[in-house]
């Protein structure tokens, strides 16, 4: 019964401005659930390999901190 928690860029929920929200995908027993983080960034500002916000945004550290706090809150369920 392993639980996997991964932040992802939801390209299926894009805005007209070319940005997308970051959601956290929680997978347990092959069932996934998406939890919104409230963070929206442009496509080119997300590193899918490292699953982190790229430092090319001025507020990248603050956004990554929001995502990390949300993940930490999920881990305490």
Residue pairs with C-beta under 8 A, 6 or more apart in sequence:
1 28
1 29
2 28
3 26
3 27
3 28
4 25
4 26
4 27
4 28
5 24
5 25
5 26
5 27
5 71
5 74
5 75
6 24
6 25
6 27
6 51
7 22
7 23
7 24
7 25
7 37
7 51
7 52
7 67
7 71
8 22
8 23
8 24
8 25
8 48
8 51
9 20
9 21
9 22
9 41
9 43
9 46
9 48
10 20
10 21
10 22
10 23
10 34
11 20
11 43
13 20
13 21
14 20
14 43
15 40
17 42
18 42
18 43
19 40
19 41
19 42
19 43
20 40
20 41
20 43
20 46
21 36
21 37
21 38
21 39
21 40
22 37
22 39
22 40
22 41
22 46
22 53
22 63
22 67
23 34
23 35
23 36
23 37
24 34
24 35
24 37
24 67
24 70
24 71
24 74
25 32
25 33
25 34
26 32
26 33
26 34
26 35
26 74
27 33
35 70
35 74
37 66
37 67
37 70
38 66
38 70
39 53
39 63
39 66
39 67
41 53
41 57
41 63
42 57
44 54
44 56
45 53
45 54
45 56
45 57
45 60
46 52
46 53
46 54
47 53
47 54
52 64
53 60
53 63
53 64
53 67
54 60
55 61
57 63
